[in-house]
Amino acid sequence: MSTTGSTKTPETANDNKWIGKRTIRPDGADKVTGRAAYAADTTMPGMIWGKVLRSPHPHARIKSIDTSKAEAYPGVKAVMTAKDIVNFPIDKSVMLGIQDMRWMCRNVMAREKALFAGHPVAAVAATTEKIAAEACKLIEVEYEVLPFVIDVEEAMKPDAPILHDFIKYKDKPSNIAGTLEHKLGDVGEGFAKADVVIERSFRTQPVHQGYIEPHACLVSVSDGKATIWSSSQGQFMVRAMCAYLTGLPQNDIRAIPAEIGGGFGGKTIIYLEPLALILAKKSGRPVKMTMTRGEVFHASGPTSGSYSTVKLGATKDGKLVAAQGTFCLQAGALPGSPIRGAAGCAFAPYDIPNVHSFGYDVVSNRSKVAAYRAPGAPIGAYGVECVMDEMAEALKMDPLEFRLKNAAKQGTKAAHGPVYPRIGFVETIEEAKKHAHYTTPLPKAKNGKLYGRGVASGFWFNAGGESSAQVNVNEDGTVVVITGHPDIGGSRASTANITAEILGIDYKKVSVLIGDTSVIGFSNLTGGSRVTYASAMVVTQSTEKVITQLRERAAKIWKIDPDAVVWENGEARPAGDNAGKFEPLSLGQIAAQASATGGPIGAGQQLNTTGAEGGFATHVCDVEVDPDLGIVRVLRYTAFQDVGRAIHPSYVEGQIQGGAAQGIGWALSEEYIYNKDGKLDNPSFLDYRMPVSSDLPMLDSVILEIPNPKHPQGVRGVGEVPLVPPLAAISNAVYNALGRRFYSLPMSPPKILATMDMAAD
């Protein structure tokens, strides 16, 4: 896979020394040489191993569990079941972020019922992995096997097997666990004004985040205090959830983030950590647990499968007047599907006066879903952007011109609530329209292959939230910055660029560390495209405090008022009447005299950041379709995205390219396949068809920088938006090639061939 990128940058940003530069990534050498330490690399003296016993049934009442034989097995040090996990009553919600502890306590260990094949029912810690696995087989579980339901549409039917007696919809037992609604204007009046109305239904299958590193952790308990090393997207989340689920106070838990081998939202919740903590507490030994790839697929969260209906109405001059969407998303076995992203983001790119968007959260006998990069938004955009394409064709308009005519801009009222400030959606369409990818003709057929081009746009909210940072100046004038967010998308490199820029020093003099829960103040998860936005704010404010201290120290040395000192280009300089009287003092010179001028130099900042604005993108995709084999190949892909400000362009391009690559897999090959017994049939990378480099085309990214005025560096958030348009862009390209639309993903060879055969008949 080869990649290229270009950046459209305002002239005001060109004078930066480090912000916007492709500085060397601080973790690069360790990762390519294998020195980087991941959770599974962690060991301790006396460590033992934990393994999980999982339900073989997709739905079964647990009548009894007998662990006596496992406990007596040589080498076994501890055994646990749901009775060791704090039970949160069903009738009382206990929220931690977006997670409800009622569901988490039943997800990490089955309580009343096993709700999916792979649901944990017990765990064993033993001196070796093999012994722990053998002991799991000795645990006797008496099940009452119950009817199950896998598909979201089937789960919504009145006669579907009910997973939870306590869930009711319209006062009747139901698998519909919740709803979400957005309204703007009057859709009835809007559709009455429309000259063209198109309504279509769409289906998607669950797909996994596909992170390369499986879940892993090591937990040690000493004197009642626990230390957790794990692979996660938030050490503070790990601490809080483990405290809730085990009953330990948070000050007795230290969570240390390891390097993370991918997450994409799938590591924003926990699976192994509370089990290992309980086993460690029971055994008095450190406990290590790792998931196999099969366990990752069976028991960690994919994103939702879905059934959606989208209806658009437009006047004959191409103006959208009404939009309606119903988005039914699988939550898996316990409530919590990302209907907010589907219902909220679906119509967000467009200025439509009348909108009704409705989401259903539906439980079924699958593993509980977890976030996946702009959770829910790709599903919503898939239906809307395909109907947008069909509408443009019906109106005989260029698909990008149709989007441009209806594009949201500053002052547009969105159905999900806000009135948009300055945004860059229009610019993404305009850049796409004039780009060589879109203007270069594409052949319709060649050597028996058919060719097509498709476009789509997308939106994600972006987020701020709680963040903490500490900036310390060392005695030699170098700088250490500590933040509280696991680095997934390059936050250490961006933080170094920002700190060096503000201080006016070389970025190589800035070292960035990710602090554990005992080192740095509370910081929310790495997710939602929030980290560069939020951490840049607290790092900026911390660095500005340090500069104030540096000016004060220089003033002490010169014996002048601090207000008569300015900080420029990495130096303290006397100003006003004192200008020219003293030689400038560098950061290193001031640091060398720190003990004589007041002691250590450093400052921190904690903040609940606000002001994150939504991100927009437009994608263009070319495909080649082999009508004999049903194979779709993406030949060329270009993403145009407003990123606010690219602090480190290489990382920004990587985020955009990564989202496009994942979207290609979602559109063409990835899906969870269940057999007639309700069990996952493809729980490995051999059978779950993620695209590899040979499946991917050149992925071009065009970075547009329309700075966010609410952020000191203009950051808008990048990582979620790139996965929103690809599903529809590829689907529209396949239609352009074949002249036949597909309303179900993935567009795998069997589906392509079946549709071709139906058309031939």
N, C-alpha and C positions, 0 to 999 in steps of 0.2 A: 504494500500500500504506500503510495507516494502522496505527499501533501504539499500544498502551497498556500500562501496567504498574502493578503494585502490589507493595508490599514488606511482608512480615510480619517485624517486627524485634523482638528481645528488648528489654525495657525498659532493660537494662544498656548498650545501645549508643546510646541516645538522647542522651547527653551529649557525643557527639563533635562537634567543630567542623568537621572536614573529612572524616574517614572516613565514608563513606556519603552524601556530598553530591554534587550534580551540578555539579561545577566545570567551567569552560570547558575544552574539550580543547585542549592546547597545539599540536597539529598542524592544527587545524581550518581556520584562516584560510588557511594556505599551501596546503592541499589544495583548498579551494573556489575559490581565486583562481588556481590553476595554478602557484604559485611552488614547490611542493614538488618536489624533484629526485629523479627515479627513475633506475634504472640506464641506461635508454635515453637519458636526457637528458645523460649524461656525455660530454664530448668532451676531446680533448687535441691540441695542435699535432703535426702529422706523423702523425696517426692514420690507420690503414688498416682495411679491413673484412674480416671472415672469413665464409665461407659453408661449409655442410656438404653433401657428396655423400652421399645416402642410398640404401639398397638398395631396388630396385623389387620384390624378391621377399620373401615371408614366411619362406622357409627356403632357404638356398643356401650351399653350400660356396664359399669364396673361394679360387680356384685361383691367381690372380695379379692384381696391381694395377700398372698402368703410368701413372705421373704425369708422364712426360717432356714431353708436349705441353702440359700445364697449366703446368708450370714454365717453359716457353719462351714462354708467352703474354704479350704486352706488358702491363705493369702488375701482374703477379703477383710477389709478394715472398716467399712461402713456401708450401709444401705439406706436409701431414703425413698419416700413416696410423697404424695400430695399432702399427707398429714403433717409433714415437716415444713410446708410452705404456708405462710400466713393466708388465711381464707378471708377474702373480702366479700361480704354479703352482696347478693345480687341486687338488693333493693337500695343500695347506697353507692353512688358513683364516687370514685376517688381518682381524680385526674392528675396526671403528671405529664405536662406538655399536652400532646394530643393523644396520649395513651391513658386508657382507663384501667386501673389496677384490678378491677373485677375480672377483666378479660386476660390481663397479663398473668394473674395467679393461676388461671386455668389453661393458659397457653404453654407455660414452661413445664407444667406437669398436670396431666389429666386428673380431674377431681371426681365429679359425679359420673361423667361419661367420657369415653374416647370419641373424639369428634372428627378425626381423619386418620387414614392409614399413615402411621409414622408419629402419631401423637405420643409424647413421653408418658409412661405410666410408672416408671421407677428408675433409680440410678444406683450404681454400685461403684465403690472405690476399692481398688485392690493393688497389690504390689506390681503387677504388670497389666498391660492392656489385654493380653490374652486371658488372664485369669478373670479380669473384670467382665469381659465378654462372655466367658463360660458361665460365670456366676449369674449373669442376667438371664441366661436360659433356664436356670433353676428356679426362678421366681414364678410362682403359680398364680395366674390371674384368671378369675372366673368372669367371663363376659356373658352378657345377654345381647346377642347380636340384633341390631335394629335396622330397619330400612334406611337407605341413604339417598342423598340427592347431590349431584355434582354440578350440573349445568345451571346457570343463573336463571334462565327462563323457566326451567322445570321447577326450580326452588321457589319461584314466585306463584306457582299455581296453587289454588285453594286446597287441592288434595295431596300436595307434596308432603313427604316426611318432615316433621317439625323437629328442628335441632334443639330448640330451647323453649320450654313451657312458659317462661316468663316474658318472651317477646310477643307482643300483640300489635296488630295493625288494624285500625278501624274496629277495635274491641274484639278481635278474633285472633286466635293463635296463628302466627305467621313467621315466615323466614325474612320478612322485611323488617330490618332492625332499626331503620331510621330513614328520614327523607331530608332533602334540602331544596329550597325553592328560591329563585330570583325572578323578580318581575320589574318590568320597565314599560310604561305606557299601557296600551290596550292591544293585545295581539289580534283580537277579533276584528277591531276596526282596521288594524294594519293590513291583515290579509284581505279585507274587503276592498282595499285600495290597490291591491296588487294585480298586475296584468299577467304575471307568470308566477305560479306556485309549484314548487317541487318538494316532495316528501319522500324520504328513503329511510330504510332500516339497515343497521350495520351490526356486525358481530366481531369481537376480538377474543382471542384466547389468552389465558394467563401466560406470562413470560417471566423468566427469572432475571434478576439483576446481572447475573453472570460474573460476579467478582471472582478473580482467580484464587484468592486466599480464602479457604474455608474458615468457619468460625473456630476460635480457639481461645483458651484462657488457662491461667495458672493462678490458684488462690491459696494463700497461706494465712492461717489464723494463729496468732500468738498472744497470750494474755488477754484473750477476748477481742483483740483488734485484728481486722482482716486487711490484707493487701491483695489487690486484684490486678493482674497484668492481662490485658485482653485486646482483641481486635475489635474496635468499635468506632463509631463516628462521634462519640461524646463520652468522655470519662465521667463527667458529672451526671449524665444520664445513667451510666452503669452504677455509680455510687447510690443514687437516689432509688433506682428500681430495686437494687439488691437490699437496700435498707427496708424498703416497703415489704418486700417479699420474704425476708428472713427475720424481721423484727429488730435487727441491730440498729442503733442510732447512727446517723451519718458520720458523726465524728469518730466512730470506731471503724470506719471503712476508708481505706485509701485506694483510689482507682488510678492506675498508671497506664497511659495509652502507649501501645507499641506502634511501630510503623504499621500501616494498614495497606493490605494488598487489594484495594478496591472495596467499595461499599455501595455507591450509587443510591443510597437510601436504605438498602437492605440491612445495614448494621446500625440503624438508629433505634433498635430495640435489642433486648437480650434474650438469650436462649440457654446458654451453658453456665453463665456466671453464678446465678443463685444456687444452682445445683452443686457446683464445685465448692461454693462457700459452705453450704450445709454439710457436705461430705467432709470437708477439711475440718470443720468445727467438731464433727462427730468423731473423726479418726485421730485428730491431733497431728495430722501430717499435711504437708502441702499437696494439693490435688490438681492435676493437669487434665484437661479435657479438650479434645479436638473432634470436629465433625469430619466424617468421610464425605466425599462428594455426593454420594447417594443420600446421606443424611441431610446435606444442604438442600438438595432438591425435594426430599420428602417432607422436611419439617421446618425449613426457614421460608420466609415470606416471598413468594413471587408477587408481581402486581396483579391487579384484577383482570379476569375475563369480563366481557361486557356484552350487553345488548342495548342498542341505542336507536332512537328514531329522531331524525332531524327534518325540519320543515322550514323552508325559506320562501319569502314572497318578495317580488321586485316589480317595479314599474317598467314599462317598455324602454325607457331611457336608461335603464341600468341602475336605478337607485333602490337599495334594499329598504323595505318598509316594515317588514315583520320577520321574526324568527322564533321558532319554537323547538325545544329539544327535551327529550326524555332520556336519561342516562341511568341504566341499571347496572350496577357494578357489584361483582362478587367481593364480599368481605373475607371469604374463607370461613372457617369454623366459628369465628367470634366476630362481633360487630367491629366496624372500623374501616370500610373501603374509602378510597379517596374521591368521594363524590364532590367534595369542595372544588377540586381541581377540574373535574369534568364539567360540572354545571357552571362553575365560575369563569373558567378560561375559554370555553368553547366559542362564545360569540364576542369575546373581549377585544379582538383586533378591529372590530367594525363599528361604525357609527350607525346604529339601527334604532329607530325611535320606539319600536314596540318589540319587547323580548319577553319570552317566558321560558325559563330553564329549570328543569326539575330533575333531581337525582334521587335514586333509590339505593340504599345500603342493604345488600342481600347476603345472608349467611348460607353456606352450603358446606358439604363435607370435604373440604380441601384445607390445606394448611392456611393459617391466618395470613392475610396479605400484609406486606410491609411496603414502605415507600419505595418508589422507583422513579427517580429523576423527573421532576415536575409531576408528582403523582396525580393521576387522573387526567391531566391536561392532554397528553397525546391521544387518549381515547375520545375526549370531546372534540378535539381538532380534526381527528380522522373523519368523523361523520360530517362536520360542518364544512371542511375544506373540500371534500368530495362533492357535496351538493353545490358549493360555490362554483366548482369547475363545471358541473352540469348546467348550472344556471347561466354562466357566461356563454356556454355553447348555445343554449336556447335563445339567448339574446343576441347571438352572433357578435360577441365582444371578445377581445383578447383577454385571457384569464387574469393577467397582471393588471391590465387597464381596468377591468371590473373591480378588482380588489382596491386599486388606487382610488377609484371613484367613491368607494364606500369606506375608506380607511379611517380609523380613529385617529384623532389628533388632539392637540391641546384644546381643552374645553369640552371634549366629548364626554357625555355621561355614560358610564358603563353599567350594565345590568346588575353586576355584582356589587355596585355601590359607589365607587369613587368617580369624581370628575377628573379626567386626566390632566396633569400638568404638561410641561414640555416633554414630548416623547419622540422617538425616532422611527416609528413604524413606516410612515410615508417614505422616508429616505431608503429603507430597506427595499421597498418595491421599486422605487426609481432607479436605484443602483442595479437591481436585478434586470430591469427592462433594458438598460443600455449595456449590460455586460456581454462580452463575447460569447459566453455560454448560451445566452438566450437569443442572441442575434444571429449566431452561426446556424445555417440550415442543417437539418438532420434528415437523412434519407428515410423513406418509409419502408423500404425493403432492400435487402442485399444478401446474395448467396443463401437464399432460403430463410433468412432471419428477418424479423420485423422490428421496427424501431419506433420509439415514442418519447415524448418529452412531457414532463408534468411539473406543476408548481404547487406550492402550498405555503401558508403563513401560520404563525403561532404566537402565543402569549404565555408568560408565566408571571405570577404576582411579584416574586422576589420577597425578601424578608430582611428584617433587622434583628432585634432581640438582644439578649444580655451577652455582654462580652467584657473581658478584663485583660489588661496588659500591664507589664512592668518593664521599664527601660532603665538599665543600669550602665553607668560609665565605669569601665575598668581603669586601673591605675595607669595603664599605658595608653589610654585614649581610645581603645577599642570599646565596642558597645555590645551588650547582650540584651536582647529583647525576649521576654517570656510572654506567650499568649496561652489561652486555654482551649484552643480548637485543634483537634487532630488535622494534620495536613493531608488532604486528599487531592486538592486541585492546584497546589502551588502556593499556599498561603505564606509559607516561610520565605519564598523568594520575593513575593509581593511585599511582605512586611519589611524585608531588608531594603528593597528599593525605596519604599516610602520613608523609612527612618533615615537612610543615607541622604535622600533628597532634602528632607527638612533640616538635617544637621549640616548638610554641605560637605559630607565626607565620602570617601570611597565605599561602595557597597560591600567590599570585601572586609571592611573593618566592622561590619555588623553581623553578629551571630544571632540566629533566631532559634529558640527552643520552645517545645510544647510542654507546658507545665502540667504536673498531675494535680489531683484534687487537694493535695496538702501544700502545694507550692504557689498556686495562683488563685485568684478569686473566681467566683462562679462564671462559667461561660457556657452558653447553650450549644446545642449540637452543631456539628458541621453538616449542613443540609439546607435546602431551600434557597440556594444561591445567596447565602447570608454572610459567609465568613469574610471574604475580602471587604465587603461593604462595612460590616460591623467592626471587624478587627482594625481596619484602617482608621476608623474614628477614634477608638481608644488608644491606638498606637500614636496617632497624630497628637492627641491631647497629652499623652504621657511625654512624648518627645518635646512638645512645646513647654511643658513644665520643666524638663531638663534644661532647655535653652534658657529659661528664666534663671535657673540655678547657676548656669555657666556665666551668665551676665553678672549675677551677684558676686560670684567668686572672682571674676576679673575686676570688678569694681573694688573688692577688698584689696586685691593685689595693687591696684593703682591708687587706692585711697580716694576714690571718687564716688559719686552717687550712681547706683545701678541704672537709673533712668538715663544716664549719660553714656551708657554702653549699648551698642547694637551687635547683633550676631549676623555675620554675612560670610558666605562661602566657607563655612567651617571654622570661622575665627571670631573672637571677640574684638571689637574695634571701638576705640573712644570716639564719641560723637560730639557735635556742638563745639563749645569752647575748648574742649580737650583734644579735638582731632589733631593728630600729628604730634602730640606730646609724648605718646607712648607707642611702642611697637605692638602690633596685633598679637594676640595670644591664641594659639591653636588649641583644639580640644585636648590634644595630648599634653600640652604645656599646663593647661588648667588642671587636668586630671593628676598630673605629677605633683601638684601643690595642694591636692584636695584635703589632706590631713591637716595642713596648716591653715586652711581657709574655712573649715567647718565640717570636715568629714566626708563620708561617701556621697557620691552624686548619683541620684536616681529618683525616679518618680513613677507612680502607677495611676491607672484610671479604671474605674468600673462604671459601666453605663448600659442602660436599656435603650439601645439605639432605635431610632425611628427615621422615617423619611425614605425608606427604600422604595423605589418606583419600579413598576413592571417592566419586563423586557420583551422585545418583539424581534421576530426573525421572519425572513422569507427565503424559501429554498427552491432550487431548480434542479431537476433530476432527469437524466437520459437513461433509457433502458433498451436492452436488446432482448427479444423474446424468441426462443426456439419453439415454433409451433408443433414440431414433431415430438420433442421431449418435454415440453411444458416448462422449460427452465427460463427464469428471468435473471438477467445479469444487469447490474447497474454499471453503466459505462462511464458516467461522469456525474459529479455531484458538486454543487456550489451552494454555500450557505451565506446569507447576508444578515448580519445581526448588529443591532445597536447595543453596544456594551457599556455605554456611558464613558468610561475611560479604561483603556487597556493598561493596567499597571505593569504587567509582564506579557507582552504580545504572544510569546511562544506558548505560554500556558493557556491563554485565551483561545488561540488556534487549536490547541490540543483538546480543550473542552468542547469546542464546536465540532471538531472532527470526530471525537469520541461519541457525541450524541448522535451524529449522522450515522456512524457505524452501527450503533445499537438500534437505531430506527430501521436500518436496512434489514437487520436480523428479525426484528419484530414484524416487519411487513412481509418478508418473503419466506422465512424458514422456522422461526422459533415458536414453540407452543408446548404446553403441558398436554400429554395424551394419557387419558385414563382408560382402563379396561372395564369389562362388564362387572367386575368385582369391586369397582371403585378404588382401584390402586393405580398409582402412577406407573406408566409403562416405559417411560424414557428418562430415568433418573441418572443420566451420565452425559458427559460431553460427547460421547460417541453417538448417542441417540437423540439428545437434545441439540438441535442443529444451530449452534451459534456461528455466525460468519467468522472465518479466519482471513488472514491477509490476502489469500488468493481469491477470496470472494468479493473483495472490496475494490472500488475504483480509486482514481485520484479524488481526494476530498479537498476541495478548495474552500477557503473561508475568506470572506471579505468583512473586515472589522470596521464598523461605523462608530464613530465616537461623537455622540451628542451628550455632553456631560450632564449629569444629574446635579442640579443646582443646590440640592439639599445635602450634598456630600463634599467634604473638603478636597477630595481628589476627583470628584465627578463620577464615582463608581456607581454602576447600576445593577450589577449582578449578571452572571454569564451562564453558569453550568446547567441550569434546568432547560432553558429555552431550546437548545439544539435538538432535543429529542421530541419536541412537540410537532413540527411540520412533517417529518420524514414519512410517516405512515400514509398520509394523504398524498404527498408529492409523488411517491412511488406508485401508489394506486392510480393516480391520475395519468402518470406516464404509461403504465400498462394499458390503460384504456386507450390512450393516444396511439399505442402500437397496434392493439388488437381490434379496437372499435367495440369492445365489450367491457362493461363495468363489473367490478368485483366488490361485493358488499360484505365480504368476510375475510378476515386475516387468520393465518398467513396465506399469501398467494403462492402456495407451494405447487410443485409440478402436478400432483394429482388434481388439484383444484383447477389449474389452468387447463389441463387436458379435458377434464369433465365439462368445463364451460365451453371449450372448443367443440367437443362432441355434441353437446346440446344444441349449439348454434348450427352445426352441420345437419342435424336431424330436422 
